[in-house]
């Protein structure tokens, strides 16, 4: 074994970020590394890691993001969170070391959502990597401890060995920060598959997959489907894969606009057969 890479993720529900991290873990295992995931508590994603036989432990920690923008709220809440995270690292330090079993290579943080990974890397005296998979402010309306993510970046920049952004646009969203060129762009990879160069018949099959959340744009897509039908284009079928808080709103929109014959909610499925579809949609903000 080449050593252990500790993955930190604050996400409690399975998301695209989880599956992207899973792809990284699979690749690293093939390269001879051992991996250990740290999550805040037992949740939907932990059952997935169990099923995939990937080791994880739970260490309660808090995110630095909040839905409220009030300055006083941010100041009080985030200082409490920082103290709490530092306490959890002290409390669980020996358990993390014993769970890793091999020499720790680095700490990998999946997202730009917390400072737990930075504090842990400092405690372990190991390099830290942040994989930035979202805008945060533009798509999820997150508020950060110091007001905006550029300042948040500057606050931890010297403590992090490398920042990875999944696109040039995500990187540019930090352009107001000093030393933002420390962020390197590595696009998410895709598995090599045989592409079927054919249409699927008269009915054009459309797919959108991902968490059912307002920022993912499902309602916008449904409005587009409605507009197509109203203009006389009815040879379409949309399948929506995923679960989340927006499911009820999506269901109501489908019923209220009589789209039941054109749209189907498939729920969460691991290993979607994309080859059966003609068009894939990504409608996120």
Backbone torsions as a table, in degrees:
resi	resn	phi	psi	omega
1	UNK	NA	138.9	-179.5
2	UNK	-82.9	-8.1	-177.4
3	UNK	127.0	177.4	-176.4
4	UNK	-109.1	134.8	171.6
5	UNK	-107.7	123.1	-179.7
6	UNK	-91.6	124.8	178.4
7	UNK	-101.9	129.9	177.5
8	UNK	-113.3	125.3	176.2
9	UNK	-139.2	132.3	179.5
10	UNK	-94.0	2.2	-177.5
11	UNK	-79.3	132.9	-176.9
12	UNK	-99.7	-21.3	178.8
13	UNK	-113.3	148.3	179.2
14	UNK	-60.3	131.7	-178.5
15	UNK	-143.7	176.7	177.1
16	UNK	-58.7	-35.5	179.0
17	UNK	-63.8	-38.0	177.7
18	UNK	-62.9	-44.9	-177.7
19	UNK	-70.1	-32.5	175.0
20	UNK	-66.0	-42.1	177.2
21	UNK	-63.8	-38.7	178.0
22	UNK	-59.7	-40.6	178.3
23	UNK	-64.0	-39.4	177.5
24	UNK	-63.8	-44.1	-179.2
25	UNK	-61.9	-44.8	179.8
26	UNK	-59.4	-42.7	180.0
27	UNK	-65.1	-43.5	-179.0
28	UNK	-64.8	-37.3	177.5
29	UNK	-62.1	-40.7	177.7
30	UNK	-64.1	-28.8	-179.6
31	UNK	-83.3	-2.6	175.8
32	UNK	100.1	11.3	178.1
33	UNK	-94.5	150.1	170.6
34	UNK	-96.1	148.2	-179.5
35	UNK	-127.3	151.1	176.0
36	UNK	-141.2	126.3	-179.9
37	UNK	-99.4	137.9	172.3
38	UNK	-112.0	123.1	176.0
39	UNK	-125.1	157.1	-175.1
40	UNK	-67.6	-30.9	-178.4
41	UNK	-166.8	168.1	175.4
42	UNK	-62.9	133.5	-173.4
43	UNK	-159.7	-169.6	-179.5
44	UNK	-61.2	-39.6	-178.2
45	UNK	-69.7	-32.2	-178.9
46	UNK	-64.4	-34.3	177.2
47	UNK	-65.3	-32.0	177.0
48	UNK	-67.9	-44.4	-180.0
49	UNK	-63.4	-37.0	176.5
50	UNK	-60.6	-47.1	-177.6
51	UNK	-61.8	-36.6	-179.4
52	UNK	-85.3	0.7	178.9
53	UNK	59.5	42.5	175.8
54	UNK	-107.6	126.8	-174.9
55	UNK	-69.7	139.6	176.1
56	UNK	-149.1	159.5	170.9
57	UNK	-134.9	157.4	177.3
58	UNK	-102.8	127.8	173.5
59	UNK	-132.5	112.9	-178.3
60	UNK	-60.1	122.3	173.6
61	UNK	-146.1	160.7	-174.3
62	UNK	-109.4	148.9	176.0
63	UNK	-83.8	155.4	177.9
64	UNK	-89.4	-5.5	179.8
65	UNK	-85.3	154.0	178.4
66	UNK	-148.8	156.8	179.0
67	UNK	-86.0	-9.4	-177.6
68	UNK	-103.7	139.9	-176.8
69	UNK	-101.1	-4.9	-179.1
70	UNK	-57.0	128.1	-174.7
71	UNK	-60.8	-46.3	-178.5
72	UNK	-64.3	-40.8	178.6
73	UNK	-60.3	-47.5	-179.8
74	UNK	-59.7	-45.6	-176.7
75	UNK	-61.3	-48.8	-177.2
76	UNK	-69.0	-52.0	-175.1
77	UNK	-63.2	-43.8	-175.4
78	UNK	-72.6	-30.0	174.7
79	UNK	-68.5	-36.9	175.2
80	UNK	-64.2	-42.8	179.7
81	UNK	-62.4	-41.1	-178.6
82	UNK	-63.9	-42.0	177.9
83	UNK	-64.4	-41.8	-179.5
84	UNK	-62.6	-45.8	-180.0
85	UNK	-63.3	-41.0	179.4
86	UNK	-63.6	-40.0	177.6
87	UNK	-63.3	-43.1	-178.7
88	UNK	-64.4	-35.2	177.6
89	UNK	-67.0	-44.1	177.7
90	UNK	-61.0	-43.2	-176.9
91	UNK	-67.8	-38.1	-172.7
92	UNK	-105.5	7.1	-174.5
93	UNK	-55.3	-51.1	-178.0
94	UNK	-66.4	-35.8	179.2
95	UNK	-67.0	-38.0	177.3
96	UNK	-64.4	-44.0	179.3
97	UNK	-62.3	-44.7	-178.1
98	UNK	-69.5	-31.4	179.9
99	UNK	-72.8	-29.0	-178.4
100	UNK	-71.9	-29.4	173.5
101	UNK	66.2	-38.7	178.7
102	UNK	-112.3	173.7	175.8
103	UNK	-59.6	134.7	-179.3
104	UNK	-81.5	129.1	-178.2
105	UNK	-88.0	-50.7	-179.6
106	UNK	-163.7	171.4	176.0
107	UNK	-110.9	126.0	-178.0
108	UNK	-112.2	122.2	178.8
109	UNK	-104.0	124.0	-175.8
110	UNK	-89.8	85.9	-179.7
111	UNK	122.3	-177.3	178.7
112	UNK	-123.0	62.6	-169.1
113	UNK	-124.4	-7.9	-174.6
114	UNK	-158.3	164.2	174.9
115	UNK	-108.5	7.4	-179.6
116	UNK	-60.0	-43.1	-178.8
117	UNK	-63.0	-38.5	179.0
118	UNK	-63.9	-48.1	-179.1
119	UNK	-63.0	-38.9	179.2
120	UNK	-66.7	-41.2	-179.8
121	UNK	-64.5	-36.5	178.0
122	UNK	-67.4	-40.5	178.5
123	UNK	-64.1	-41.4	-178.4
124	UNK	-83.4	-11.9	-176.1
125	UNK	58.6	46.0	179.3
126	UNK	-125.8	152.4	179.9
127	UNK	-65.6	154.5	-176.7
128	UNK	-123.5	137.5	178.4
129	UNK	-122.7	131.9	175.9
130	UNK	-110.8	122.3	177.8
131	UNK	-101.4	106.3	-174.5
132	UNK	-89.7	112.3	-173.2
133	UNK	-110.0	1.3	-175.6
134	UNK	-147.5	163.2	172.3
135	UNK	-75.1	-43.1	179.1
136	UNK	89.0	-60.9	-179.4
137	UNK	-82.1	-44.4	-175.0
138	UNK	-74.3	-36.1	-176.1
139	UNK	-97.9	-44.8	-176.0
140	UNK	-103.2	-1.1	177.6
141	UNK	60.5	33.0	178.0
142	UNK	-70.9	145.1	169.4
143	UNK	-108.2	144.6	-175.0
144	UNK	-110.0	162.1	-175.8
145	UNK	-50.5	-44.5	-175.6
146	UNK	-102.6	16.1	173.0
147	UNK	107.7	-44.0	176.9
148	UNK	-147.6	163.3	-170.8
149	UNK	-73.8	-23.8	177.2
150	UNK	-64.0	-44.2	177.5
151	UNK	-68.8	-34.9	177.7
152	UNK	-63.9	-40.6	177.0
153	UNK	-60.2	-47.0	-178.4
154	UNK	-62.4	-30.2	-177.1
155	UNK	-67.9	-31.8	-177.6
156	UNK	-111.9	-3.3	-170.8
157	UNK	-54.3	-43.7	-177.5
158	UNK	-71.6	-18.8	-177.0
159	UNK	-92.6	-9.1	-176.8
160	UNK	-109.3	131.8	-177.9
161	UNK	-70.2	-41.5	-175.5
162	UNK	-152.6	138.7	171.3
163	UNK	-110.4	134.3	177.3
164	UNK	-117.3	127.3	174.3
165	UNK	-108.1	145.0	-176.6
166	UNK	-82.1	-6.9	177.3
167	UNK	-157.8	162.7	176.3
168	UNK	-63.8	-34.6	-178.3
169	UNK	-68.2	-39.5	175.9
170	UNK	-62.9	-42.4	178.0
171	UNK	-61.5	-45.7	-177.3
172	UNK	-64.2	-22.3	178.9
173	UNK	-69.5	-9.1	175.2
174	UNK	-103.9	10.8	-170.0
175	UNK	-64.0	-16.8	177.3
176	UNK	-78.0	-7.8	-178.3
177	UNK	-88.6	146.9	173.9
178	UNK	-70.4	146.2	177.9
179	UNK	59.9	27.6	-178.6
180	UNK	-69.0	-12.4	175.3
181	UNK	-68.9	-7.0	174.1
182	UNK	-70.0	-14.9	176.9
183	UNK	-82.4	121.3	178.7
184	UNK	-103.2	141.2	-179.3
185	UNK	-93.4	121.8	171.4
186	UNK	-131.4	110.4	-178.3
187	UNK	-68.6	146.7	174.9
188	UNK	-59.5	136.0	179.0
189	UNK	-82.2	166.1	174.7
190	UNK	-129.1	150.0	177.1
191	UNK	-72.8	141.6	178.3
192	UNK	-73.5	121.1	178.7
193	UNK	-132.2	160.6	176.4
194	UNK	-80.5	118.1	-178.4
195	UNK	-83.9	127.3	178.2
196	UNK	-83.6	111.3	-178.1
197	UNK	-89.4	70.2	179.2
198	UNK	-156.7	156.3	174.2
199	UNK	-86.0	159.3	-174.3
200	UNK	-99.6	25.2	179.8
201	UNK	104.8	-166.8	-175.5
202	UNK	-69.2	-37.1	179.1
203	UNK	-81.0	121.5	178.6
204	UNK	-86.4	118.8	-176.0
205	UNK	-92.5	127.9	-176.2
206	UNK	-117.9	143.8	179.7
207	UNK	-132.1	142.5	166.2
208	UNK	-133.9	131.6	-178.9
209	UNK	-130.8	146.1	180.0
210	UNK	143.9	175.6	-179.3
211	UNK	-61.8	139.3	178.4
212	UNK	-82.6	90.1	-179.0
213	UNK	-136.4	153.0	-175.3
214	UNK	-55.1	-38.7	-177.6
215	UNK	-69.5	-10.9	-177.9
216	UNK	-84.6	-12.5	171.2
217	UNK	82.7	22.5	-178.8
218	UNK	-63.0	-41.3	-179.2
219	UNK	-65.0	-38.8	176.5
220	UNK	-59.8	-43.5	178.8
221	UNK	-64.7	-41.6	179.2
222	UNK	-63.7	-36.0	175.8
223	UNK	-63.9	-38.0	178.2
224	UNK	-66.4	-40.7	177.5
225	UNK	-61.9	-43.6	178.3
226	UNK	-60.3	-40.8	-179.0
227	UNK	-66.5	-39.5	177.0
228	UNK	-61.2	-46.0	-179.4
229	UNK	-62.8	-42.1	179.7
230	UNK	-63.2	-28.4	-179.5
231	UNK	-87.8	2.4	176.0
232	UNK	100.1	0.7	178.2
233	UNK	-93.0	101.0	-173.5
234	UNK	-117.0	-0.6	-179.0
235	UNK	-87.7	54.2	-177.9
236	UNK	-132.8	152.1	176.2
237	UNK	-143.2	122.9	-179.9
238	UNK	-106.8	126.8	172.9
239	UNK	-108.8	127.9	-179.7
240	UNK	-109.3	117.9	178.9
241	UNK	-105.2	138.4	176.9
242	UNK	127.7	166.9	176.5
243	UNK	-132.5	162.5	178.4
244	UNK	160.5	-178.6	-174.3
245	UNK	-64.6	-23.1	-175.4
246	UNK	-84.6	-0.9	-174.4
247	UNK	-57.1	-45.3	-177.6
248	UNK	-62.3	-42.6	178.7
249	UNK	-63.0	-38.9	178.9
250	UNK	-66.2	-44.9	178.7
251	UNK	-60.0	-44.0	180.0
252	UNK	-63.3	-41.6	179.8
253	UNK	-63.0	-42.0	179.6
254	UNK	-60.8	-45.2	-178.6
255	UNK	-68.2	-45.9	-176.6
256	UNK	-64.7	-25.4	-177.1
257	UNK	-110.7	13.5	175.5
258	UNK	53.1	49.6	-178.7
259	UNK	-104.0	12.1	-174.7
260	UNK	-58.2	-32.5	-178.5
261	UNK	-80.6	-7.0	-175.0
262	UNK	-118.2	-15.8	-174.3
263	UNK	-132.1	137.0	177.7
264	UNK	-133.6	130.9	175.0
265	UNK	-87.5	116.3	-174.2
266	UNK	-92.7	-14.0	-175.6
267	UNK	77.6	-169.6	-179.2
268	UNK	-85.8	126.8	177.0
269	UNK	-136.1	130.2	176.7
270	UNK	-90.6	125.4	179.6
271	UNK	87.2	55.3	179.7
272	UNK	-68.9	139.2	176.1
273	UNK	-86.4	89.2	-178.3
274	UNK	-68.7	-19.7	-176.2
275	UNK	-64.7	-19.0	-178.7
276	UNK	-82.4	-4.0	-175.6
277	UNK	-106.5	152.5	179.4
278	UNK	-94.0	-32.6	-174.2
279	UNK	-136.6	132.7	173.3
280	UNK	-111.4	136.8	-176.4
281	UNK	-117.3	137.1	169.5
282	UNK	-126.5	108.7	-172.5
283	UNK	-114.1	21.3	-178.8
284	UNK	-62.8	153.7	178.0
285	UNK	-54.5	NA	NA
